[in-house]
Amino acid sequence: MTTDGSTNGDDAPTVVLVTGGSGLVGQAIKEYVEEEGNTKDGETWIFLSSKEGDLRDRKATEAIFEKYQPTHVIHLAAKVGGLFANMSAKVEFFRENILINDNVMECCRIYKVKKLVSFLSTCIFPDKTTYPIDETMLHNGPPHPSNEGYAYAKRLIDTMNRAYAEEYNCNFTSIIPTNIYGKYDNFSIQNGHVIPGLIHKCYLAKQENKPFVIWGSGTPLRQFVFSRDLAELTVWVMREYHEPTPITLSVDEEEEVSIKDVALAVAKAMKFEGPVEFDTSKADGQFKKTAGNKKLRSYQPDYQFTSIEDGIQQSVDWFVENYDTCRK
């Protein structure tokens, strides 16, 4: 098997297909590889949107692979949703993600894709566990019941990566990111993740001259990875990391921050000078879900992650500049 990240043995071009290419991580990868010096000679990048075909449908997926003939695939596409959506549609979250993943993985085998990198999520880890969590603990117990449909579908990517390696010698692997934020995010207050939701909420509070109200006490701890950093590391995984077992892409444990610190950083970046309040009648959720990144550090000991302050400032600036057109 050829594992070189740029060209194969007969110098044929590399075609990298990114599923879910219009989302947060896909757009960050696009921005990264379009900068001078970040694309290798002979690489072509295709950023796929859902408009080009339904990956739940086998024939549509085959048509995409037939059209682009990818040599490498970064698989970001998934059916995703917030807590309520996951709780109320477990069957759909399981079945649709199983269909998407099965179609992409089997087409990668059929079309002799040289490298497949799929995205997992820290929310698929066991509900009851010890910290820090790492790649070896993925299957150590059931996930939280609220998202078990999504979680089990995603976990099976790891199972199948190893199975495809054993049976077909396929070079398939997966990435486990911690909480991602950055430009091109979904800034919905109701359905978005914590940082984009706080950014939108703070923006409105500033516009309406009202207090910036954060749900909960602000004490829970989280690790946040800036989408640009994740993009750079994902491209590195595609080119250089060739184990079927997953790799966690996360800031170091000591970079874990409280939701309160994040909210104050958002207020500072937004130049919000009104009152910041915490509505403690709202639930905090899980206090911590610390992930270890020893495996990443064994490969990338000197990688410098963007600080939470700098990442939030860039995210706020982008949101304000693109307020009329961004997802919210």
N, C-alpha and C positions, 0 to 999 in steps of 0.2 A: 504493500500500500504506500502511495506517496503522501507524505504529510507536510510537505513544504507549503507555506502559506501564500506563495506568490504565483508560481507556475508549476505545471506538472513536468514529467520527465521529457516530453517532446516539445516543451516550450509553448504549449497551447495556452491561450489566455485564461486568466482566472475570472470567473463571473460569480460575484457574491450576491445572493438573493436574500433580502431582509424582509421576512413576513412581519406584518404589523408595522410597516415602515413609516407610517404617517403619525405614529404616536410619540410619546415623550422620549423613549429610549431610541426609537428609530430615527427621529429627527436629530437627536444628539449625535448619533453615529454618522448621519449624513453630513452634519456640520463639521464633524471632526475629519472625516476622510476627504472632504472637499478643500480642506486647508492644505497649502503647499507642504509637501514632504511627508504627508501622512498616508498617501496611497502608493503602493509599490507599482513598479512598471508592470504592465500587463493586466492590472486589476480593473474590472468594471463592476460598479455597484448598482444594483437594482433595488429600489425601495418600494415594496409592494403595498398597495392600499386595498381595502375590501372591495373597491369598485372593480378591481381586475378579476375577481372571482371569489366564490364562496369556498373557503378551505374546509368546510364541513362536508362538501360534496366531492366525492372521489374523482369524477370526470373533470370537474372544474379545476381541481388541484393538478391533475395530470396535464391538463391543457396549459397551465401556467409553467410547469416544468418543461413541457415540450417547447413552449415559446421561448423561454429564456435559457434553457440548457445550463443551469447553474452548476458550478464546480464546488461551491461552498454555500451553506445556508445558515443564517442567523435567524432562529425561530422565536419571534416575539409575540405573534398573534395568539390571542386567547379570548374566551368569553370571560369578562371580569365584571365585578360589581361590588357595591358596598355591603355592609352587614345585613341589611334588611333583604336585599336582593338574594344574597347567598342563602339566607335562612328560608326564604319562601320558594326558592326554585332549585333545590338541591339536585333533582333529577336532570334538569336542563343544564346546570353547570357541570355536572359529571359527563353527561352524554355528549354535549357539544364540544367540550374540551377533549374528550376521548376521540371523537371523530376528527377534529382538527389535527391532533397530534399523530394519530394513526396514519392519516392521509399524508402528512408531511414526511414522517419518518419512512414510510414504505416507499414513497416516491423518491426520497433520497437514496434508498437502496436500489430501486429499479433503475434510476438514472445515473447511478454510480457517482453520487456526490462524494467528494473527498473528505469533507468535514461538515458536520452538523453541530451547531451550538444552540441549545434550547434554554429558555429562561424558566426557572422555578421561582419560588417565593418563600420567605421565612415563615409565612402563615401556614405552610404545610407541615411544619415540624410538630412533634407530639405536643398535646395540650399540657400534659404533666411531664416535666423534664427538669434537668439541672442546667445551670448556666456556668460558662458560656456554651451555647449550642454550637455544634460543628457538623461537618458533612457526614460524619459517621453515625449520627443520631437520627437521621431522617426517618427511619422506619421503626424506631424504638417504641412506638405506642400510637394510639389513635390521635388524629388532630382534634382541634376544638370542634364540638358538634355543629356549631353555627356555620362552618364553611367546609364540612366534610366532603360534599360533592366535588367542589373545586379542588380541594386538597388531595384527595385520592387520585383524581385524574392527573394532576401534576406530578404526584409521586411516581406514578407509573412510567413517566418519561425516564426517570433514573433507572427503573427496573429494565425497561426496554433498551436503553443505551447499552447496558451490560450484556443483554441478550443478543442484540445485533452485533456487538463486538465478538462474542463467543461463537455465534453461528455463522455470521457472514463477514467477519473481519472489518466491520464498518467502524469508521472513526467518528463516533457520536459522543458528545459530552453535554454537560449542562452547567449553568451558572445559577447561584443563589445570591441575589442581591438583598441588601437590607432596604430600608425605606428610601425610595428614590424621589428626588425633587429637582426642579429646574425649569428651563424654558420649554414651551410647547406642552406644558402639563394641562390637566383638566382642573380649572380653578373654581369648580362648583363648590359652593359652601355646603350644600346638602350631600353631594355624592363624591366630592373630591377627597384626596388624602389630606393629612393634617397641614402641611406647610402651604400648599396652594390654597386650601380653604381659609387659612388664617390670613394669607396675603389679600385675598378678595374681601374678607370681612373687615380687615383694617382699612383697605381702600375706601369701602363704603362708609365706615365710621368717620374717616377724615372728610369725605365729601359731604356727609350729612351733619357733621359737627356733633357726633354722638360718641359715647364711650365705646372703646374697643373691648368687647366682651368675649372671653374665652370659656368654652364649656369645660367644666371640671376644675380640679384644684391646681392643675399645672405641674403636679409632682411626678407623673410617670416619666420614665426615661426611655429614650430611643436613640438608635444610630441612624444617621441620615447620610446618604451618598449622593453627591451632586451628579446630575445626569451626564455632564461632560466627562467627569472622571470615569463613570461607568462605561461610557462609550469607548473611551481610550482602552480601558482594561478588557472590554469585550472583544475589540479588534485584536488585542494581544492574545486572548484565549483562542480565537479563531486561528491565528497564525502559529502560536507557540505551545499551547497546552494540549496535550494529546492523550489524556487519561479518560476513560469512560466515567470514572467517579466524578461527582460534582465538585465545584470550587466556589467557596463563598467570597463574593466581592463586597467588602465592607470596610469602613473606616475602623481604626483600632478601638479596642474596648474603652480606652480612656477618653475617646472622643464622644462617648455617649452623653447626651444632653437632655435636660428636662424640657417638657413642653412649655413651661414658664419662660425658660431662657430663649427658646425658639420664638415665642410670642413677642418677647421684648426686643429680640433681634429684628423681627418683622416690623415692629413699631418704629424702631430706629431707622431702618432702611427706607421706610415709607415717609420718614420725617413727620410722624404722627405725634402731636404734642398734647392730645387729650388724655383723659383717664383710661387706664388699663384695668379691667375688672375680671375676676374669675367667678363664674357661676358654679358654685360647689353643689348645687342641687342636681347637676348633671353628672352622670357616671364617668369615672376616669378610665375604665377599661383596664386591660392588663398593665401591671406596674412596670414591668420590664421584660424584654425578650432578647437579652444580650447575645450577640453572635461573635464567635471567635474567628480571627482571620489568619491563624498561624500558617495554614496551607498557602494562602496568597503570599504572605511575607517570606515563605521559604523560596518563592520564585522572584518576588519583587520586594526585597527588603528595604529599598530606599524610595519606594513610590511615595510621592507627596500628594495627599488628598487636598482638595480645595477646602478651606476652613468654612464652617457653618455660616460665619458672618459674611464672608465674601460670596458664598453661593447664594445666600438669601438676598444680598444686595443685587446680584446679577438677575435673580429671578424676579424681584420686585421691579427693577428697571424695565425688564422685558415685558412684564405684565402691564405696567402703566403705558408703555409705548404701543402695545398691541391690544389694548383693552377692548376695542370695538370688534376685533376679529377672532380673539382667542377663545378656546373652549371654556365656558363658565356657566 
